[in-house]
């Protein structure tokens, strides 16, 4: 669908998904290295987020460009857990007194670990990091094949409050087209097991834009998911990225605007159905059922202001000045090389920050705006002024351009105290985010990983 002449958004509708900023693809070597103690010294640590990355899966989906490794040899997960504990000890020493307002265990598929290994992970998180999962809301990702009763029992007994499952489609042919070995009855059984264990929040991920998918088949998948009345539903557009299985095949290009025109009606149909079913739109991708737990009211963590501590290979950490992680890759051999380096690392290596991004004052302002605007709450103008002692439209003139844009409807609405996306703005979030990136971050993100 072409934008009108008054729109500054001239690229593809689905250009870049920004759930953090700067984008991980902009990271590079930090020279000279920083010490972990130095990086966290001036940070407020009363409302941190803790993220643990488990980079293993039973299968790698055709679209996946995450840092993950499918079907590792039997000993690698155990070695990884031992290294995680060593990293936790060094990280906690550098942090000092810290409180984790919320946590997430992602991947990969954390439930690729056995039930005993999951219990071990929670034990070391409590012993080494001081995390009490019964008092801090936390989320764990799973898959239809690994959401077994013994694993779910461990997670529920440890106080996990949210389970997230990537289903992508309830149509077996569509699942097969993106390399997922799953049958709809298996998925339904897995979701029922999750429900039987009584987790307060269930999230299901679905995708649109899959090969040969139609509005009718997408609606069938949505209605299959709605049978379980999940508290949250995420609708993800299919992206085809370099180094993925689909990216190596003759799949649509991310710059193919004809493909954009196929995905947009699917998104709109899905959005309309969910709104009619009593879900509220939180972001372009996220929908929350009326009455479901809202992290904004159950956790004091706010991504625009509070830091995140990442543990594990591929995990990112955020302070006000520095975002850092291990090196990032997509290709299986390079991922394996990084994993091996991680599990073999000396303890002292976890005291140093050597890969990431040093944020300038401009990037801090852009981060605040992007993370706020792409969410339902919008950009709180007073909060921005308190933080930066300036006006956002002065720091980011692009905001005035977006405010004037029509495609044909306005993208942003302005009230006395905030800027918020309209429905037309929500559906163009993956254009608006890149439009607000700095030129340097945009260039680095577009170059992407080469291995």
C-alpha positions in Angstrom: 0.0 0.0 0.0 1.6 3.3 -1.1 1.8 6.2 1.4 0.2 9.5 0.5 2.3 12.5 -0.6 2.2 13.9 2.9 3.8 10.9 4.5 7.5 10.8 5.3 7.4 7.0 5.4 8.5 6.0 2.0 10.2 2.7 2.7 8.7 -0.7 3.2 5.9 -1.0 5.7 7.8 -3.7 7.5 11.2 -2.3 7.7 12.5 -3.1 11.2 11.1 -4.3 14.5 12.4 -2.1 17.4 11.7 -3.6 20.8 14.9 -2.1 22.1 17.2 0.8 21.0 19.8 1.0 19.8 19.2 -2.1 17.8 21.4 -5.1 18.7 22.7 -5.1 15.1 24.4 -1.7 15.9 26.6 -3.2 18.6 30.3 -3.5 18.1 33.6 -3.7 20.0 33.9 -1.4 23.0 37.5 -0.1 23.2 38.9 0.3 25.6 36.9 -2.3 27.6 34.9 -1.1 30.6 34.7 -2.9 33.9 31.3 -4.2 35.0 31.7 -2.4 38.3 32.3 0.9 36.5 29.4 0.5 34.1 26.9 -0.1 36.9 28.4 2.2 39.6 26.1 5.2 39.1 23.0 3.3 38.1 19.9 3.2 40.3 19.4 -0.4 41.1 16.1 -0.5 43.0 13.9 -1.6 40.1 16.0 -3.6 37.6 14.9 -6.2 35.1 16.8 -9.5 35.1 16.9 -11.4 31.8 18.4 -14.9 31.4 19.1 -16.2 27.9 18.9 -20.0 27.3 20.0 -20.4 23.7 18.7 -23.9 22.9 15.8 -25.2 20.9 14.6 -28.5 19.6 14.2 -27.0 16.1 15.2 -23.8 14.4 12.3 -22.1 12.6 12.8 -21.0 9.0 12.3 -17.3 10.0 14.4 -17.3 13.2 17.3 -14.9 13.4 17.7 -15.1 17.2 20.8 -16.2 19.0 20.0 -19.9 19.5 21.3 -23.3 18.7 19.1 -26.3 17.8 19.7 -29.8 19.3 23.0 -29.2 21.1 25.0 -32.3 22.3 23.8 -33.6 25.6 26.6 -32.0 27.7 26.3 -28.4 26.4 23.2 -27.3 28.4 24.8 -28.6 31.6 28.0 -26.8 30.9 26.1 -23.7 30.0 24.2 -23.7 33.4 27.5 -24.1 35.2 28.9 -21.1 33.4 25.7 -19.1 34.0 26.3 -19.6 37.7 29.9 -18.4 37.4 28.7 -15.3 35.5 26.0 -14.6 38.2 28.6 -14.6 40.9 30.7 -12.0 39.2 27.7 -9.9 38.1 26.2 -9.8 41.6 29.6 -8.7 43.0 29.8 -5.9 40.5 26.2 -4.8 41.1 26.2 -4.8 44.9 22.8 -4.3 46.4 20.1 -4.5 43.8 16.4 -5.3 43.5 14.9 -7.0 40.5 11.4 -5.7 39.9 10.7 -8.3 37.2 12.5 -11.1 35.3 12.3 -13.0 32.1 13.9 -16.3 30.9 14.0 -16.5 27.2 15.9 -17.9 24.3 15.8 -20.0 22.4 13.5 -22.2 24.4 14.2 -22.3 28.1 12.1 -25.4 28.5 14.5 -27.2 26.3 16.2 -27.7 29.6 15.0 -30.7 31.6 12.8 -30.2 34.7 15.8 -30.8 37.0 17.9 -28.3 35.1 15.1 -25.7 35.3 15.0 -26.3 39.0 18.7 -25.8 39.2 18.5 -22.6 37.2 16.0 -21.1 39.7 18.1 -22.3 42.6 21.1 -20.4 41.4 19.1 -17.3 40.4 18.0 -17.1 44.0 21.3 -18.0 45.6 23.6 -16.0 43.4 21.4 -13.1 42.2 19.0 -12.8 45.1 15.9 -13.2 42.8 12.8 -14.3 44.6 10.4 -15.4 41.8 7.5 -15.5 44.2 7.6 -11.8 44.8 8.8 -10.5 41.4 6.6 -11.1 38.3 8.4 -13.3 35.8 8.0 -14.8 32.4 9.3 -18.0 30.8 9.2 -19.0 27.1 8.2 -22.5 26.1 7.2 -24.5 23.0 4.5 -27.0 22.2 6.9 -29.9 22.4 8.7 -28.9 25.6 5.7 -27.7 27.7 5.6 -31.0 29.5 3.9 -31.5 32.9 7.2 -32.0 34.8 8.7 -28.8 33.4 5.5 -26.8 34.0 5.3 -28.1 37.5 8.7 -26.8 38.3 7.9 -23.4 36.8 4.6 -23.0 38.7 6.1 -24.3 42.0 8.9 -21.6 41.6 6.3 -18.8 41.2 6.5 -18.1 37.5 3.6 -15.8 36.7 3.7 -15.8 32.9 4.2 -18.5 30.2 4.7 -17.5 26.6 4.5 -19.9 23.7 5.3 -19.3 20.1 2.6 -21.1 18.2 2.8 -19.0 14.9 -0.1 -21.0 13.3 -2.7 -23.6 14.1 -2.7 -24.6 10.4 -0.3 -27.6 10.0 0.6 -26.6 6.4 1.5 -23.1 7.4 3.6 -24.3 10.2 5.5 -26.7 7.9 6.1 -23.8 5.5 8.2 -22.1 8.1 10.0 -25.2 9.3 8.0 -26.0 12.4 7.3 -29.6 13.2 4.0 -29.4 15.0 0.4 -30.5 14.7 -2.5 -28.4 15.9 -3.8 -31.1 18.3 -0.3 -31.1 19.9 -0.4 -27.4 20.3 -3.9 -27.4 21.9 -2.8 -30.2 24.3 0.3 -28.1 25.4 -1.9 -25.0 26.0 -4.3 -27.0 28.0 -1.4 -28.3 30.2 -0.3 -24.7 30.8 -3.8 -23.8 31.8 -4.1 -26.8 34.1 -1.1 -25.6 36.0 -2.7 -22.3 36.8 -0.2 -19.7 35.5 -1.8 -16.2 35.9 -0.8 -15.1 32.4 -0.7 -17.1 29.2 0.7 -15.5 26.1 0.4 -17.0 22.6 2.3 -15.7 19.5 0.8 -16.0 16.1 2.3 -14.9 12.7 0.8 -13.4 9.6 2.3 -13.2 6.1 3.1 -16.9 6.0 3.4 -18.6 2.6 -0.1 -19.3 1.2 -1.8 -17.8 4.3 -5.1 -16.2 3.7 -7.4 -14.0 5.8 -9.6 -17.0 6.3 -6.8 -19.3 7.5 -5.3 -16.5 9.7 -8.7 -16.0 11.3 -9.0 -19.8 11.9 -5.7 -19.7 13.8 -6.8 -16.7 15.8 -10.0 -18.4 16.8 -8.1 -21.5 17.7 -6.0 -19.4 20.0 -9.0 -17.7 21.5 -10.5 -21.0 22.5 -8.0 -20.8 25.4 -8.7 -17.2 26.2 -5.1 -16.2 26.6 -4.4 -13.1 28.7 -2.1 -11.9 25.9 -1.8 -12.4 22.2 1.1 -11.2 20.0 0.6 -10.9 16.2 4.0 -10.9 14.5 4.5 -10.1 10.8 6.7 -12.7 9.1 10.1 -11.2 8.4 12.6 -12.9 6.1 16.1 -12.1 7.2 19.6 -12.9 5.9 21.2 -16.2 7.1 17.8 -17.7 8.1 16.4 -20.8 6.3 13.8 -18.7 4.6 16.3 -16.0 3.8 18.4 -18.6 1.9 15.4 -19.8 -0.1 13.5 -18.0 -2.8 11.3 -16.2 -0.3 9.8 -12.6 -0.5 12.2 -9.8 0.0 11.8 -7.6 3.1 11.7 -4.7 0.6 8.9 -6.2 -1.5 6.0 -3.8 -1.2 3.7 -6.2 -2.8 4.3 -8.5 0.1 3.6 -5.5 2.4 0.3 -5.2 0.8 -0.5 -8.9 1.6 0.5 -8.6 5.2 -1.4 -5.4 6.0 -4.9 -6.7 5.4 -4.0 -9.8 7.6 -2.9 -7.5 10.4 -6.0 -5.4 10.2 -8.3 -8.4 10.1 -6.5 -9.8 13.2 -6.7 -6.5 15.0 -10.4 -6.1 14.4 -11.1 -9.7 15.6 -9.2 -9.2 18.8 -10.7 -5.8 19.6 -14.2 -7.4 19.1 -13.2 -10.2 21.5 -12.4 -7.8 24.3 -8.7 -7.3 23.8 -7.0 -4.0 24.0 -4.1 -3.0 21.8 -0.9 -2.4 23.7 1.5 -2.1 20.8 1.6 -3.0 17.1 2.1 -6.7 18.1 0.7 -7.0 21.6 -3.0 -7.4 22.6 -4.1 -7.8 26.2 -7.5 -9.3 27.3 -9.7 -7.1 29.4 -9.0 -7.7 33.1 -5.7 -9.5 32.5 -2.7 -8.6 34.7 -0.9 -5.4 33.5 2.8 -5.2 34.3 2.5 -1.4 34.5 0.5 -2.0 37.7 2.3 -5.1 39.0 5.9 -4.0 38.5 7.8 -0.8 39.2 10.2 -1.5 36.3 10.0 1.0 33.4 12.2 0.3 30.4 12.6 4.0 29.5 14.4 4.7 32.8 15.5 1.4 34.5 18.4 -0.9 33.8 18.3 -4.5 32.7 20.9 -7.1 33.7 21.3 -9.8 31.0 22.9 -13.2 31.8 24.1 -15.8 29.3 25.5 -15.8 25.8 23.4 -13.5 23.6 21.8 -11.7 26.5 21.8 -7.9 26.4 22.2 -5.6 29.4 21.1 -1.9 29.5 22.4 0.9 31.6 21.8 4.6 30.9 25.2 5.0 29.2 26.1 1.5 27.9 24.2 -1.4 26.3 26.3 -4.5 26.1 26.2 -8.3 25.4 28.3 -11.0 23.9 28.8 -11.0 20.2 25.8 -11.8 18.1 25.3 -14.2 15.3 22.7 -16.1 13.3 24.5 -18.9 11.4 24.8 -22.2 13.3 28.6 -22.4 13.2 29.2 -18.9 14.4 26.6 -19.3 17.2 28.3 -22.5 18.3 31.7 -20.7 18.3 30.3 -18.0 20.6 28.7 -20.5 22.9 31.9 -22.5 23.2 33.8 -19.4 24.0 31.2 -18.5 26.6 31.2 -21.8 28.5 35.0 -21.9 28.4 35.5 -18.3 29.5 37.6 -17.5 32.6 35.7 -16.0 35.5 37.5 -12.7 35.2 36.1 -12.3 31.6 32.7 -11.7 33.1 34.0 -8.6 34.9 34.6 -6.8 31.5 32.3 -5.1 29.0 33.8 -5.4 25.5 30.9 -5.7 23.0 28.0 -3.3 22.8 27.1 0.4 22.2 28.0 3.6 24.1 25.0 5.9 24.1 25.4 9.6 23.3 23.0 12.1 24.8 21.2 12.2 21.5 20.7 8.4 21.5 19.4 8.5 25.1 16.7 10.9 24.0 15.9 8.8 20.9 15.7 5.7 23.0 13.2 7.3 25.5 11.0 8.6 22.6 11.0 5.3 20.6 10.4 3.0 23.6 7.5 5.3 24.7 5.9 6.1 21.4 5.6 2.6 20.1 3.6 1.6 23.1 -0.1 2.3 24.0 1.0 4.7 26.8 2.7 7.0 24.4 5.3 9.6 25.0 4.8 11.3 28.4 5.9 14.9 27.6 6.3 16.0 31.2 8.4 12.9 32.0 10.6 13.7 29.0 11.1 17.3 30.2 12.0 16.1 33.7 14.5 13.6 32.3 16.2 15.8 29.7 15.2 19.4 30.5 14.2 19.9 26.9 11.3 19.4 24.5 11.1 16.1 22.5 10.1 17.8 19.2 13.2 20.1 19.5 15.5 17.2 20.1 13.8 15.0 17.5 12.4 17.3 14.7 11.2 14.0 13.1 8.3 14.1 15.5 6.9 17.2 13.9 7.1 15.5 10.6 5.2 12.5 11.9 2.6 14.7 13.5 1.9 16.4 10.1 1.8 13.1 8.2 -1.4 11.6 6.8 -1.6 8.2 5.2 -4.4 9.2 4.8 -5.2 9.3 8.6 -2.9 10.9 11.2 -0.2 8.7 12.6 0.1 10.5 16.0 -2.3 12.3 18.1 -1.2 15.1 20.5 -2.9 15.8 23.8 -1.8 18.3 26.4 0.4 15.8 28.2 1.5 13.1 25.6 2.0 12.0 22.1 0.3 8.6 21.2 0.1 6.5 18.0 -3.3 6.3 16.3 -4.5 3.0 14.8 -2.8 4.2 11.5 0.4 4.8 13.5 0.3 1.5 15.2 0.2 -0.4 12.0 3.2 1.5 10.7 5.3 1.0 13.9 8.0 -0.8 11.9 8.4 2.2 9.7 8.1 4.8 12.5 10.7 3.2 14.7 13.4 3.2 12.0 12.4 6.7 10.9 13.3 7.9 14.5 16.6 6.1 14.6 19.8 8.1 14.3 21.6 7.9 10.9 24.5 6.0 12.5 22.3 3.4 14.2 20.2 3.0 11.1 23.3 2.3 9.0 24.7 -0.2 11.4 21.4 -2.0 11.8 20.9 -2.3 8.1 24.3 -3.8 7.6 23.3 -6.6 10.0 25.3 -9.7 11.1 27.4 -11.3 8.4 27.7 -14.7 10.0 
